[in-house]
Amino acid sequence: MIPGGGQPNMQQLLQQAQKMQQDLQQAQEELAQTEVDGQAGGGLVRATVTGSGELRALKIDPKAVDPEDTDTLADLIVAAVQAANENAQTLQQQKLGPLAQGLGGGSGIPGLPF
């Protein structure tokens, strides 16, 4: 029997896991700093969120404000925030997707939940 039985070096695995964790943390910090927009009503309402989904700004064109029809304005706001959050999720997948694949997608590191 071969000593070690062909098992990966545990120290090397731990170093890889620590590096991936650092890369993941850095990507999450970048997401928190990056802003993405979403809009509704042809740009009448614009929402800005961070890459992590935090609402940072909301701009409403005065043309969208009708005191007799606040329901439409509310719908436009919700749609703009949803669009911004969808863009944030796309950004998250772009930034974190490769890292998540590295953690569990064939990395050979057992016990990681990805």
ABEGO torsion letter per residue (X at the ends): XBBGGGBBBAAAAAAAAAAAAAAAAAAAAAAAABBBBBBBGGGABBBBBBAAGBBABBBBBAAABBAABAAAAAAAAAAAAAAAAAAAAAAAAAAAAAAAAAAABGAGBBGBAX
